[in-house]
Amino acid sequence: MDIQRFGIILNVENFNDCVEFYKNVFNLKLLFSEEDGDFKLTCLEFGDGYLMIETDGFASLEGKSIEICPSKLRFNVSDIESIVGNLKKYGIESNLLINPWGKTVNFFDPDGNRVGVRDEEGFLKQIQG
């Protein structure tokens, strides 16, 4: 199979808040947006793939549990400390966890979807064994 591109579709309730969150917190570039009646979608560049944010999801103010939301969006970055600082600017509580295999921070987007950030350096060390 010759996969040309990969993408993740994230259905949300708080569409505008989620689009702004991913654009601003992660500086994701807008590829395109469309509207058709009540349905909206925005497609953002996500590394070598795309993150397509669509309506028709549901929000959870306290954050979605693994049972409700078994998937987590993971962003590997070169400077995880700058992301933690950026999260603070947007009023998002997070704790930087330092493990033998790398650094991570976990939090929720405006709809309560699980989001994680990891240091790319630690990930590369795991790959190399």
Backbone as XML, in Angstrom:
<?xml version="1.0"?>
<chain id="A" units="angstrom">
  <residue number="1" name="MET">
    <atom name="N" x="0.839" y="-1.176" z="0.000"/>
    <atom name="CA" x="0.000" y="0.000" z="0.000"/>
    <atom name="C" x="0.885" y="1.240" z="0.000"/>
  </residue>
  <residue number="2" name="ASP">
    <atom name="N" x="0.547" y="2.184" z="-0.811"/>
    <atom name="CA" x="1.308" y="3.425" z="-0.927"/>
    <atom name="C" x="0.520" y="4.547" z="-0.253"/>
  </residue>
  <residue number="3" name="ILE">
    <atom name="N" x="0.725" y="4.722" z="1.045"/>
    <atom name="CA" x="0.009" y="5.760" z="1.788"/>
    <atom name="C" x="0.596" y="7.112" z="1.412"/>
  </residue>
  <residue number="4" name="GLN">
    <atom name="N" x="-0.239" y="7.989" z="0.923"/>
    <atom name="CA" x="0.195" y="9.310" z="0.474"/>
    <atom name="C" x="0.196" y="10.346" z="1.590"/>
  </residue>
  <residue number="5" name="ARG">
    <atom name="N" x="-0.709" y="10.177" z="2.553"/>
    <atom name="CA" x="-0.843" y="11.155" z="3.628"/>
    <atom name="C" x="-1.628" y="10.489" z="4.752"/>
  </residue>
  <residue number="6" name="PHE">
    <atom name="N" x="-1.394" y="10.903" z="5.979"/>
    <atom name="CA" x="-2.194" y="10.397" z="7.091"/>
    <atom name="C" x="-2.886" y="11.565" z="7.766"/>
  </residue>
  <residue number="7" name="GLY">
    <atom name="N" x="-3.996" y="11.262" z="8.407"/>
    <atom name="CA" x="-4.730" y="12.311" z="9.094"/>
    <atom name="C" x="-5.495" y="11.772" z="10.276"/>
  </residue>
  <residue number="8" name="ILE">
    <atom name="N" x="-5.860" y="12.678" z="11.138"/>
    <atom name="CA" x="-6.682" y="12.372" z="12.300"/>
    <atom name="C" x="-7.893" y="13.279" z="12.219"/>
  </residue>
  <residue number="9" name="ILE">
    <atom name="N" x="-9.087" y="12.697" z="12.378"/>
    <atom name="CA" x="-10.312" y="13.483" z="12.418"/>
    <atom name="C" x="-10.775" y="13.537" z="13.861"/>
  </residue>
  <residue number="10" name="LEU">
    <atom name="N" x="-10.973" y="14.746" z="14.356"/>
    <atom name="CA" x="-11.389" y="14.976" z="15.733"/>
    <atom name="C" x="-12.740" y="15.683" z="15.712"/>
  </residue>
  <residue number="11" name="ASN">
    <atom name="N" x="-13.791" y="14.964" z="16.120"/>
    <atom name="CA" x="-15.126" y="15.561" z="16.195"/>
    <atom name="C" x="-15.284" y="16.249" z="17.539"/>
  </residue>
  <residue number="12" name="VAL">
    <atom name="N" x="-15.728" y="17.505" z="17.504"/>
    <atom name="CA" x="-15.809" y="18.316" z="18.715"/>
    <atom name="C" x="-17.159" y="19.021" z="18.811"/>
  </residue>
  <residue number="13" name="GLU">
    <atom name="N" x="-17.491" y="19.430" z="20.014"/>
    <atom name="CA" x="-18.696" y="20.227" z="20.258"/>
    <atom name="C" x="-18.362" y="21.720" z="20.217"/>
  </residue>
  <residue number="14" name="ASN">
    <atom name="N" x="-17.281" y="22.100" z="20.883"/>
    <atom name="CA" x="-16.843" y="23.500" z="20.942"/>
    <atom name="C" x="-15.885" y="23.773" z="19.784"/>
  </residue>
  <residue number="15" name="PHE">
    <atom name="N" x="-16.458" y="23.795" z="18.590"/>
    <atom name="CA" x="-15.665" y="23.839" z="17.363"/>
    <atom name="C" x="-14.682" y="25.011" z="17.333"/>
  </residue>
  <residue number="16" name="ASN">
    <atom name="N" x="-15.178" y="26.229" z="17.473"/>
    <atom name="CA" x="-14.303" y="27.406" z="17.359"/>
    <atom name="C" x="-13.213" y="27.408" z="18.418"/>
  </residue>
  <residue number="17" name="ASP">
    <atom name="N" x="-13.568" y="27.051" z="19.659"/>
    <atom name="CA" x="-12.574" y="27.004" z="20.736"/>
    <atom name="C" x="-11.496" y="25.970" z="20.446"/>
  </residue>
  <residue number="18" name="CYS">
    <atom name="N" x="-11.897" y="24.806" z="19.933"/>
    <atom name="CA" x="-10.914" y="23.753" z="19.646"/>
    <atom name="C" x="-10.009" y="24.139" z="18.483"/>
  </residue>
  <residue number="19" name="VAL">
    <atom name="N" x="-10.574" y="24.742" z="17.447"/>
    <atom name="CA" x="-9.744" y="25.180" z="16.319"/>
    <atom name="C" x="-8.709" y="26.190" z="16.800"/>
  </residue>
  <residue number="20" name="GLU">
    <atom name="N" x="-9.140" y="27.176" z="17.567"/>
    <atom name="CA" x="-8.210" y="28.192" z="18.075"/>
    <atom name="C" x="-7.162" y="27.574" z="18.995"/>
  </residue>
  <residue number="21" name="PHE">
    <atom name="N" x="-7.572" y="26.630" z="19.827"/>
    <atom name="CA" x="-6.652" y="25.942" z="20.731"/>
    <atom name="C" x="-5.521" y="25.276" z="19.944"/>
  </residue>
  <residue number="22" name="TYR">
    <atom name="N" x="-5.856" y="24.442" z="18.971"/>
    <atom name="CA" x="-4.822" y="23.717" z="18.232"/>
    <atom name="C" x="-3.988" y="24.654" z="17.356"/>
  </residue>
  <residue number="23" name="LYS">
    <atom name="N" x="-4.606" y="25.668" z="16.784"/>
    <atom name="CA" x="-3.843" y="26.634" z="15.978"/>
    <atom name="C" x="-2.870" y="27.417" z="16.850"/>
  </residue>
  <residue number="24" name="ASN">
    <atom name="N" x="-3.328" y="27.895" z="17.991"/>
    <atom name="CA" x="-2.516" y="28.801" z="18.806"/>
    <atom name="C" x="-1.541" y="28.091" z="19.733"/>
  </residue>
  <residue number="25" name="VAL">
    <atom name="N" x="-1.989" y="27.076" z="20.442"/>
    <atom name="CA" x="-1.104" y="26.390" z="21.393"/>
    <atom name="C" x="0.011" y="25.656" z="20.656"/>
  </residue>
  <residue number="26" name="PHE">
    <atom name="N" x="-0.313" y="25.023" z="19.529"/>
    <atom name="CA" x="0.676" y="24.222" z="18.804"/>
    <atom name="C" x="1.159" y="24.883" z="17.518"/>
  </residue>
  <residue number="27" name="ASN">
    <atom name="N" x="0.641" y="26.079" z="17.233"/>
    <atom name="CA" x="1.045" y="26.811" z="16.035"/>
    <atom name="C" x="0.853" y="25.975" z="14.768"/>
  </residue>
  <residue number="28" name="LEU">
    <atom name="N" x="-0.302" y="25.295" z="14.679"/>
    <atom name="CA" x="-0.595" y="24.480" z="13.506"/>
    <atom name="C" x="-1.126" y="25.367" z="12.385"/>
  </residue>
  <residue number="29" name="LYS">
    <atom name="N" x="-0.594" y="25.159" z="11.214"/>
    <atom name="CA" x="-0.941" y="25.963" z="10.046"/>
    <atom name="C" x="-2.296" y="25.528" z="9.479"/>
  </residue>
  <residue number="30" name="LEU">
    <atom name="N" x="-3.126" y="26.516" z="9.144"/>
    <atom name="CA" x="-4.420" y="26.257" z="8.521"/>
    <atom name="C" x="-4.216" y="25.799" z="7.082"/>
  </residue>
  <residue number="31" name="LEU">
    <atom name="N" x="-4.789" y="24.640" z="6.742"/>
    <atom name="CA" x="-4.758" y="24.164" z="5.360"/>
    <atom name="C" x="-6.021" y="24.601" z="4.620"/>
  </residue>
  <residue number="32" name="PHE">
    <atom name="N" x="-7.198" y="24.379" z="5.236"/>
    <atom name="CA" x="-8.460" y="24.848" z="4.663"/>
    <atom name="C" x="-9.577" y="24.684" z="5.681"/>
  </residue>
  <residue number="33" name="SER">
    <atom name="N" x="-10.683" y="25.380" z="5.429"/>
    <atom name="CA" x="-11.899" y="25.270" z="6.242"/>
    <atom name="C" x="-13.094" y="25.184" z="5.311"/>
  </residue>
  <residue number="34" name="GLU">
    <atom name="N" x="-14.144" y="24.496" z="5.767"/>
    <atom name="CA" x="-15.378" y="24.390" z="4.992"/>
    <atom name="C" x="-16.568" y="24.418" z="5.931"/>
  </residue>
  <residue number="35" name="GLU">
    <atom name="N" x="-17.691" y="24.902" z="5.424"/>
    <atom name="CA" x="-18.955" y="24.881" z="6.156"/>
    <atom name="C" x="-20.048" y="24.427" z="5.210"/>
  </residue>
  <residue number="36" name="ASP">
    <atom name="N" x="-20.969" y="23.609" z="5.737"/>
    <atom name="CA" x="-22.128" y="23.157" z="4.974"/>
    <atom name="C" x="-23.296" y="23.081" z="5.944"/>
  </residue>
  <residue number="37" name="GLY">
    <atom name="N" x="-24.069" y="24.139" z="6.023"/>
    <atom name="CA" x="-25.151" y="24.206" z="7.007"/>
    <atom name="C" x="-24.562" y="24.266" z="8.403"/>
  </residue>
  <residue number="38" name="ASP">
    <atom name="N" x="-24.981" y="23.335" z="9.270"/>
    <atom name="CA" x="-24.463" y="23.281" z="10.642"/>
    <atom name="C" x="-23.116" y="22.567" z="10.739"/>
  </residue>
  <residue number="39" name="PHE">
    <atom name="N" x="-22.725" y="21.874" z="9.681"/>
    <atom name="CA" x="-21.471" y="21.123" z="9.700"/>
    <atom name="C" x="-20.305" y="22.041" z="9.351"/>
  </residue>
  <residue number="40" name="LYS">
    <atom name="N" x="-19.237" y="21.937" z="10.156"/>
    <atom name="CA" x="-18.021" y="22.717" z="9.917"/>
    <atom name="C" x="-16.822" y="21.788" z="10.014"/>
  </residue>
  <residue number="41" name="LEU">
    <atom name="N" x="-15.792" y="22.113" z="9.266"/>
    <atom name="CA" x="-14.514" y="21.424" z="9.430"/>
    <atom name="C" x="-13.385" y="22.392" z="9.158"/>
  </residue>
  <residue number="42" name="THR">
    <atom name="N" x="-12.309" y="22.176" z="9.864"/>
    <atom name="CA" x="-11.071" y="22.915" z="9.642"/>
    <atom name="C" x="-9.945" y="21.900" z="9.616"/>
  </residue>
  <residue number="43" name="CYS">
    <atom name="N" x="-9.090" y="22.020" z="8.622"/>
    <atom name="CA" x="-7.973" y="21.095" z="8.465"/>
    <atom name="C" x="-6.675" y="21.845" z="8.758"/>
  </residue>
  <residue number="44" name="LEU">
    <atom name="N" x="-5.901" y="21.317" z="9.706"/>
    <atom name="CA" x="-4.643" y="21.924" z="10.130"/>
    <atom name="C" x="-3.485" y="20.991" z="9.815"/>
  </residue>
  <residue number="45" name="GLU">
    <atom name="N" x="-2.358" y="21.577" z="9.455"/>
    <atom name="CA" x="-1.147" y="20.791" z="9.228"/>
    <atom name="C" x="-0.692" y="20.205" z="10.557"/>
  </residue>
  <residue number="46" name="PHE">
    <atom name="N" x="-0.392" y="18.917" z="10.559"/>
    <atom name="CA" x="-0.046" y="18.179" z="11.780"/>
    <atom name="C" x="1.213" y="17.378" z="11.481"/>
  </residue>
  <residue number="47" name="GLY">
    <atom name="N" x="2.378" y="18.034" z="11.548"/>
    <atom name="CA" x="3.618" y="17.369" z="11.146"/>
    <atom name="C" x="3.545" y="17.038" z="9.665"/>
  </residue>
  <residue number="48" name="ASP">
    <atom name="N" x="3.732" y="15.771" z="9.325"/>
    <atom name="CA" x="3.630" y="15.332" z="7.932"/>
    <atom name="C" x="2.210" y="14.936" z="7.558"/>
  </residue>
  <residue number="49" name="GLY">
    <atom name="N" x="1.275" y="15.071" z="8.474"/>
    <atom name="CA" x="-0.119" y="14.718" z="8.218"/>
    <atom name="C" x="-1.019" y="15.905" z="8.464"/>
  </residue>
  <residue number="50" name="TYR">
    <atom name="N" x="-2.266" y="15.597" z="8.817"/>
    <atom name="CA" x="-3.212" y="16.674" z="9.098"/>
    <atom name="C" x="-4.118" y="16.304" z="10.262"/>
  </residue>
  <residue number="51" name="LEU">
    <atom name="N" x="-4.585" y="17.339" z="10.938"/>
    <atom name="CA" x="-5.590" y="17.215" z="11.985"/>
    <atom name="C" x="-6.832" y="17.911" z="11.458"/>
  </residue>
  <residue number="52" name="MET">
    <atom name="N" x="-7.887" y="17.133" z="11.221"/>
    <atom name="CA" x="-9.133" y="17.688" z="10.724"/>
    <atom name="C" x="-10.106" y="17.778" z="11.888"/>
  </residue>
  <residue number="53" name="ILE">
    <atom name="N" x="-10.484" y="18.986" z="12.241"/>
    <atom name="CA" x="-11.418" y="19.222" z="13.338"/>
    <atom name="C" x="-12.794" y="19.414" z="12.725"/>
  </residue>
  <residue number="54" name="GLU">
    <atom name="N" x="-13.760" y="18.586" z="13.179"/>
    <atom name="CA" x="-15.111" y="18.626" z="12.634"/>
    <atom name="C" x="-16.119" y="18.784" z="13.759"/>
  </residue>
  <residue number="55" name="THR">
    <atom name="N" x="-17.303" y="19.255" z="13.413"/>
    <atom name="CA" x="-18.397" y="19.346" z="14.377"/>
    <atom name="C" x="-18.970" y="17.954" z="14.642"/>
  </residue>
  <residue number="56" name="ASP">
    <atom name="N" x="-20.018" y="17.883" z="15.439"/>
    <atom name="CA" x="-20.765" y="16.662" z="15.769"/>
    <atom name="C" x="-20.104" y="15.823" z="16.856"/>
  </residue>
  <residue number="57" name="GLY">
    <atom name="N" x="-19.198" y="16.404" z="17.628"/>
    <atom name="CA" x="-18.625" y="15.710" z="18.775"/>
    <atom name="C" x="-19.337" y="16.124" z="20.050"/>
  </residue>
  <residue number="58" name="PHE">
    <atom name="N" x="-18.780" y="15.739" z="21.185"/>
    <atom name="CA" x="-19.347" y="16.139" z="22.478"/>
    <atom name="C" x="-18.226" y="16.572" z="23.401"/>
  </residue>
  <residue number="59" name="ALA">
    <atom name="N" x="-18.553" y="17.498" z="24.288"/>
    <atom name="CA" x="-17.572" y="18.038" z="25.229"/>
    <atom name="C" x="-17.803" y="17.469" z="26.618"/>
  </residue>
  <residue number="60" name="SER">
    <atom name="N" x="-16.746" y="17.462" z="27.402"/>
    <atom name="CA" x="-16.806" y="17.070" z="28.809"/>
    <atom name="C" x="-15.937" y="18.059" z="29.579"/>
  </residue>
  <residue number="61" name="LEU">
    <atom name="N" x="-16.575" y="18.902" z="30.386"/>
    <atom name="CA" x="-15.847" y="19.957" z="31.097"/>
    <atom name="C" x="-14.758" y="19.428" z="32.013"/>
  </residue>
  <residue number="62" name="GLU">
    <atom name="N" x="-14.975" y="18.267" z="32.625"/>
    <atom name="CA" x="-13.984" y="17.713" z="33.547"/>
    <atom name="C" x="-12.903" y="16.910" z="32.829"/>
  </residue>
  <residue number="63" name="GLY">
    <atom name="N" x="-12.986" y="16.799" z="31.518"/>
    <atom name="CA" x="-12.019" y="16.012" z="30.763"/>
    <atom name="C" x="-12.527" y="14.599" z="30.582"/>
  </residue>
  <residue number="64" name="LYS">
    <atom name="N" x="-12.276" y="14.034" z="29.436"/>
    <atom name="CA" x="-12.771" y="12.697" z="29.110"/>
    <atom name="C" x="-11.828" y="11.636" z="29.662"/>
  </residue>
  <residue number="65" name="SER">
    <atom name="N" x="-12.405" y="10.613" z="30.249"/>
    <atom name="CA" x="-11.618" y="9.499" z="30.790"/>
    <atom name="C" x="-11.135" y="8.609" z="29.645"/>
  </residue>
  <residue number="66" name="ILE">
    <atom name="N" x="-10.230" y="7.710" z="29.955"/>
    <atom name="CA" x="-9.750" y="6.750" z="28.961"/>
    <atom name="C" x="-10.901" y="5.886" z="28.468"/>
  </residue>
  <residue number="67" name="GLU">
    <atom name="N" x="-11.862" y="5.571" z="29.349"/>
    <atom name="CA" x="-13.003" y="4.748" z="28.954"/>
    <atom name="C" x="-13.867" y="5.459" z="27.908"/>
  </residue>
  <residue number="68" name="ILE">
    <atom name="N" x="-13.986" y="6.766" z="28.030"/>
    <atom name="CA" x="-14.799" y="7.545" z="27.094"/>
    <atom name="C" x="-13.990" y="7.946" z="25.864"/>
  </residue>
  <residue number="69" name="CYS">
    <atom name="N" x="-12.729" y="8.236" z="26.068"/>
    <atom name="CA" x="-11.862" y="8.739" z="24.991"/>
    <atom name="C" x="-10.555" y="7.937" z="25.013"/>
  </residue>
  <residue number="70" name="PRO">
    <atom name="N" x="-10.561" y="6.711" z="24.451"/>
    <atom name="CA" x="-9.378" y="5.856" z="24.562"/>
    <atom name="C" x="-8.178" y="6.320" z="23.740"/>
  </residue>
  <residue number="71" name="SER">
    <atom name="N" x="-8.369" y="7.276" z="22.864"/>
    <atom name="CA" x="-7.258" y="7.798" z="22.065"/>
    <atom name="C" x="-6.769" y="9.118" z="22.645"/>
  </residue>
  <residue number="72" name="LYS">
    <atom name="N" x="-5.500" y="9.385" z="22.442"/>
    <atom name="CA" x="-4.897" y="10.642" z="22.886"/>
    <atom name="C" x="-4.095" y="11.214" z="21.726"/>
  </residue>
  <residue number="73" name="LEU">
    <atom name="N" x="-4.251" y="12.499" z="21.469"/>
    <atom name="CA" x="-3.399" y="13.154" z="20.480"/>
    <atom name="C" x="-2.040" y="13.387" z="21.114"/>
  </residue>
  <residue number="74" name="ARG">
    <atom name="N" x="-0.975" y="12.992" z="20.431"/>
    <atom name="CA" x="0.372" y="13.139" z="20.973"/>
    <atom name="C" x="1.192" y="13.982" z="20.015"/>
  </residue>
  <residue number="75" name="PHE">
    <atom name="N" x="1.821" y="14.997" z="20.554"/>
    <atom name="CA" x="2.704" y="15.873" z="19.797"/>
    <atom name="C" x="4.115" y="15.683" z="20.343"/>
  </residue>
  <residue number="76" name="ASN">
    <atom name="N" x="5.055" y="15.264" z="19.515"/>
    <atom name="CA" x="6.456" y="15.218" z="19.915"/>
    <atom name="C" x="7.097" y="16.537" z="19.501"/>
  </residue>
  <residue number="77" name="VAL">
    <atom name="N" x="7.805" y="17.164" z="20.431"/>
    <atom name="CA" x="8.377" y="18.492" z="20.182"/>
    <atom name="C" x="9.844" y="18.527" z="20.607"/>
  </residue>
  <residue number="78" name="SER">
    <atom name="N" x="10.573" y="19.483" z="20.055"/>
    <atom name="CA" x="11.988" y="19.620" z="20.404"/>
    <atom name="C" x="12.176" y="20.372" z="21.717"/>
  </residue>
  <residue number="79" name="ASP">
    <atom name="N" x="11.230" y="21.237" z="22.089"/>
    <atom name="CA" x="11.360" y="22.053" z="23.302"/>
    <atom name="C" x="10.072" y="21.969" z="24.114"/>
  </residue>
  <residue number="80" name="ILE">
    <atom name="N" x="9.962" y="20.950" z="24.942"/>
    <atom name="CA" x="8.733" y="20.723" z="25.702"/>
    <atom name="C" x="8.492" y="21.815" z="26.739"/>
  </residue>
  <residue number="81" name="GLU">
    <atom name="N" x="9.557" y="22.400" z="27.277"/>
    <atom name="CA" x="9.391" y="23.463" z="28.269"/>
    <atom name="C" x="8.673" y="24.677" z="27.678"/>
  </residue>
  <residue number="82" name="SER">
    <atom name="N" x="8.919" y="24.978" z="26.400"/>
    <atom name="CA" x="8.235" y="26.117" z="25.777"/>
    <atom name="C" x="6.745" y="25.834" z="25.619"/>
  </residue>
  <residue number="83" name="ILE">
    <atom name="N" x="6.387" y="24.582" z="25.381"/>
    <atom name="CA" x="4.965" y="24.215" z="25.288"/>
    <atom name="C" x="4.298" y="24.394" z="26.643"/>
  </residue>
  <residue number="84" name="VAL">
    <atom name="N" x="4.971" y="23.983" z="27.714"/>
    <atom name="CA" x="4.414" y="24.159" z="29.063"/>
    <atom name="C" x="4.162" y="25.645" z="29.320"/>
  </residue>
  <residue number="85" name="GLY">
    <atom name="N" x="5.101" y="26.496" z="28.925"/>
    <atom name="CA" x="4.917" y="27.937" z="29.073"/>
    <atom name="C" x="3.757" y="28.454" z="28.240"/>
  </residue>
  <residue number="86" name="ASN">
    <atom name="N" x="3.621" y="27.937" z="27.030"/>
    <atom name="CA" x="2.526" y="28.342" z="26.159"/>
    <atom name="C" x="1.178" y="27.916" z="26.740"/>
  </residue>
  <residue number="87" name="LEU">
    <atom name="N" x="1.130" y="26.744" z="27.338"/>
    <atom name="CA" x="-0.108" y="26.278" z="27.969"/>
    <atom name="C" x="-0.527" y="27.220" z="29.092"/>
  </residue>
  <residue number="88" name="LYS">
    <atom name="N" x="0.448" y="27.676" z="29.876"/>
    <atom name="CA" x="0.148" y="28.610" z="30.971"/>
    <atom name="C" x="-0.462" y="29.896" z="30.438"/>
  </residue>
  <residue number="89" name="LYS">
    <atom name="N" x="0.041" y="30.373" z="29.297"/>
    <atom name="CA" x="-0.505" y="31.592" z="28.693"/>
    <atom name="C" x="-1.986" y="31.446" z="28.375"/>
  </residue>
  <residue number="90" name="TYR">
    <atom name="N" x="-2.404" y="30.232" z="28.051"/>
    <atom name="CA" x="-3.802" y="29.969" z="27.712"/>
    <atom name="C" x="-4.602" y="29.456" z="28.905"/>
  </residue>
  <residue number="91" name="GLY">
    <atom name="N" x="-3.998" y="29.511" z="30.104"/>
    <atom name="CA" x="-4.708" y="29.113" z="31.317"/>
    <atom name="C" x="-4.919" y="27.624" z="31.464"/>
  </residue>
  <residue number="92" name="ILE">
    <atom name="N" x="-4.065" y="26.826" z="30.835"/>
    <atom name="CA" x="-4.196" y="25.371" z="30.885"/>
    <atom name="C" x="-3.219" y="24.819" z="31.909"/>
  </residue>
  <residue number="93" name="GLU">
    <atom name="N" x="-3.765" y="24.129" z="32.898"/>
    <atom name="CA" x="-2.942" y="23.511" z="33.935"/>
    <atom name="C" x="-2.251" y="22.276" z="33.371"/>
  </residue>
  <residue number="94" name="SER">
    <atom name="N" x="-0.972" y="22.137" z="33.668"/>
    <atom name="CA" x="-0.227" y="20.962" z="33.222"/>
    <atom name="C" x="0.972" y="20.759" z="34.136"/>
  </residue>
  <residue number="95" name="ASN">
    <atom name="N" x="1.407" y="19.526" z="34.220"/>
    <atom name="CA" x="2.599" y="19.184" z="34.997"/>
    <atom name="C" x="3.575" y="18.453" z="34.096"/>
  </residue>
  <residue number="96" name="LEU">
    <atom name="N" x="4.793" y="18.931" z="34.056"/>
    <atom name="CA" x="5.839" y="18.277" z="33.291"/>
    <atom name="C" x="6.308" y="17.058" z="34.073"/>
  </residue>
  <residue number="97" name="LEU">
    <atom name="N" x="6.201" y="15.888" z="33.456"/>
    <atom name="CA" x="6.650" y="14.643" z="34.078"/>
    <atom name="C" x="7.973" y="14.239" z="33.449"/>
  </residue>
  <residue number="98" name="ILE">
    <atom name="N" x="8.953" y="13.943" z="34.298"/>
    <atom name="CA" x="10.263" y="13.525" z="33.809"/>
    <atom name="C" x="10.440" y="12.059" z="34.168"/>
  </residue>
  <residue number="99" name="ASN">
    <atom name="N" x="10.581" y="11.230" z="33.128"/>
    <atom name="CA" x="10.727" y="9.787" z="33.277"/>
    <atom name="C" x="12.084" y="9.362" z="32.721"/>
  </residue>
  <residue number="100" name="PRO">
    <atom name="N" x="12.543" y="8.153" z="33.039"/>
    <atom name="CA" x="13.810" y="7.688" z="32.470"/>
    <atom name="C" x="13.792" y="7.663" z="30.937"/>
  </residue>
  <residue number="101" name="TRP">
    <atom name="N" x="12.632" y="7.484" z="30.339"/>
    <atom name="CA" x="12.506" y="7.384" z="28.889"/>
    <atom name="C" x="12.154" y="8.709" z="28.213"/>
  </residue>
  <residue number="102" name="GLY">
    <atom name="N" x="11.931" y="9.776" z="28.983"/>
    <atom name="CA" x="11.644" y="11.067" z="28.365"/>
    <atom name="C" x="10.721" y="11.941" z="29.191"/>
  </residue>
  <residue number="103" name="LYS">
    <atom name="N" x="10.424" y="13.109" z="28.658"/>
    <atom name="CA" x="9.569" y="14.089" z="29.334"/>
    <atom name="C" x="8.207" y="14.134" z="28.645"/>
  </residue>
  <residue number="104" name="THR">
    <atom name="N" x="7.147" y="14.250" z="29.461"/>
    <atom name="CA" x="5.799" y="14.358" z="28.919"/>
    <atom name="C" x="4.992" y="15.370" z="29.719"/>
  </residue>
  <residue number="105" name="VAL">
    <atom name="N" x="3.953" y="15.859" z="29.095"/>
    <atom name="CA" x="2.960" y="16.681" z="29.768"/>
    <atom name="C" x="1.606" y="16.300" z="29.160"/>
  </residue>
  <residue number="106" name="ASN">
    <atom name="N" x="0.598" y="16.139" z="30.018"/>
    <atom name="CA" x="-0.730" y="15.727" z="29.576"/>
    <atom name="C" x="-1.768" y="16.725" z="30.057"/>
  </residue>
  <residue number="107" name="PHE">
    <atom name="N" x="-2.782" y="16.958" z="29.242"/>
    <atom name="CA" x="-3.825" y="17.938" z="29.566"/>
    <atom name="C" x="-5.021" y="17.661" z="28.669"/>
  </residue>
  <residue number="108" name="PHE">
    <atom name="N" x="-6.027" y="18.524" z="28.735"/>
    <atom name="CA" x="-7.239" y="18.377" z="27.938"/>
    <atom name="C" x="-7.427" y="19.588" z="27.033"/>
  </residue>
  <residue number="109" name="ASP">
    <atom name="N" x="-7.987" y="19.356" z="25.852"/>
    <atom name="CA" x="-8.352" y="20.468" z="24.976"/>
    <atom name="C" x="-9.690" y="21.057" z="25.443"/>
  </residue>
  <residue number="110" name="PRO">
    <atom name="N" x="-10.211" y="22.101" z="24.797"/>
    <atom name="CA" x="-11.455" y="22.727" z="25.263"/>
    <atom name="C" x="-12.672" y="21.802" z="25.281"/>
  </residue>
  <residue number="111" name="ASP">
    <atom name="N" x="-12.635" y="20.686" z="24.576"/>
    <atom name="CA" x="-13.732" y="19.721" z="24.597"/>
    <atom name="C" x="-13.495" y="18.598" z="25.601"/>
  </residue>
  <residue number="112" name="GLY">
    <atom name="N" x="-12.350" y="18.606" z="26.263"/>
    <atom name="CA" x="-12.029" y="17.551" z="27.215"/>
    <atom name="C" x="-11.323" y="16.365" z="26.590"/>
  </residue>
  <residue number="113" name="ASN">
    <atom name="N" x="-10.889" y="16.486" z="25.327"/>
    <atom name="CA" x="-10.130" y="15.412" z="24.688"/>
    <atom name="C" x="-8.724" y="15.363" z="25.269"/>
  </residue>
  <residue number="114" name="ARG">
    <atom name="N" x="-8.204" y="14.156" z="25.402"/>
    <atom name="CA" x="-6.887" y="13.955" z="25.983"/>
    <atom name="C" x="-5.799" y="14.342" z="24.978"/>
  </residue>
  <residue number="115" name="VAL">
    <atom name="N" x="-4.839" y="15.135" z="25.458"/>
    <atom name="CA" x="-3.732" y="15.603" z="24.626"/>
    <atom name="C" x="-2.442" y="15.399" z="25.407"/>
  </residue>
  <residue number="116" name="GLY">
    <atom name="N" x="-1.410" y="14.942" z="24.726"/>
    <atom name="CA" x="-0.107" y="14.772" z="25.352"/>
    <atom name="C" x="0.987" y="15.383" z="24.500"/>
  </residue>
  <residue number="117" name="VAL">
    <atom name="N" x="2.032" y="15.831" z="25.173"/>
    <atom name="CA" x="3.218" y="16.346" z="24.494"/>
    <atom name="C" x="4.405" y="15.580" z="25.047"/>
  </residue>
  <residue number="118" name="ARG">
    <atom name="N" x="5.316" y="15.238" z="24.168"/>
    <atom name="CA" x="6.493" y="14.473" z="24.564"/>
    <atom name="C" x="7.729" y="15.072" z="23.908"/>
  </residue>
  <residue number="119" name="ASP">
    <atom name="N" x="8.859" y="14.940" z="24.582"/>
    <atom name="CA" x="10.111" y="15.417" z="23.991"/>
    <atom name="C" x="10.578" y="14.442" z="22.912"/>
  </residue>
  <residue number="120" name="GLU">
    <atom name="N" x="10.905" y="14.970" z="21.753"/>
    <atom name="CA" x="11.346" y="14.152" z="20.627"/>
    <atom name="C" x="12.669" y="13.455" z="20.935"/>
  </residue>
  <residue number="121" name="GLU">
    <atom name="N" x="13.542" y="14.107" z="21.671"/>
    <atom name="CA" x="14.847" y="13.517" z="21.997"/>
    <atom name="C" x="14.681" y="12.191" z="22.741"/>
  </residue>
  <residue number="122" name="GLY">
    <atom name="N" x="13.814" y="12.166" z="23.741"/>
    <atom name="CA" x="13.567" y="10.932" z="24.485"/>
    <atom name="C" x="12.962" y="9.852" z="23.612"/>
  </residue>
  <residue number="123" name="PHE">
    <atom name="N" x="12.075" y="10.249" z="22.704"/>
    <atom name="CA" x="11.447" y="9.295" z="21.792"/>
    <atom name="C" x="12.488" y="8.665" z="20.870"/>
  </residue>
  <residue number="124" name="LEU">
    <atom name="N" x="13.387" y="9.494" z="20.334"/>
    <atom name="CA" x="14.434" y="8.978" z="19.449"/>
    <atom name="C" x="15.355" y="8.010" z="20.180"/>
  </residue>
  <residue number="125" name="LYS">
    <atom name="N" x="15.640" y="8.286" z="21.446"/>
    <atom name="CA" x="16.474" y="7.368" z="22.234"/>
    <atom name="C" x="15.786" y="6.020" z="22.393"/>
  </residue>
  <residue number="126" name="GLN">
    <atom name="N" x="14.467" y="6.020" z="22.592"/>
    <atom name="CA" x="13.733" y="4.757" z="22.702"/>
    <atom name="C" x="13.781" y="3.987" z="21.392"/>
  </residue>
  <residue number="127" name="ILE">
    <atom name="N" x="13.652" y="4.681" z="20.279"/>
    <atom name="CA" x="13.692" y="4.020" z="18.975"/>
    <atom name="C" x="15.048" y="3.363" z="18.755"/>
  </residue>
  <residue number="128" name="GLN">
    <atom name="N" x="16.103" y="4.070" z="19.126"/>
    <atom name="CA" x="17.458" y="3.576" z="18.894"/>
    <atom name="C" x="17.853" y="2.484" z="19.874"/>
  </residue>
  <residue number="129" name="GLY">
    <atom name="N" x="17.056" y="2.330" z="20.938"/>
    <atom name="CA" x="17.305" y="1.276" z="21.915"/>
    <atom name="C" x="18.406" y="1.613" z="22.810"/>
  </residue>
</chain>
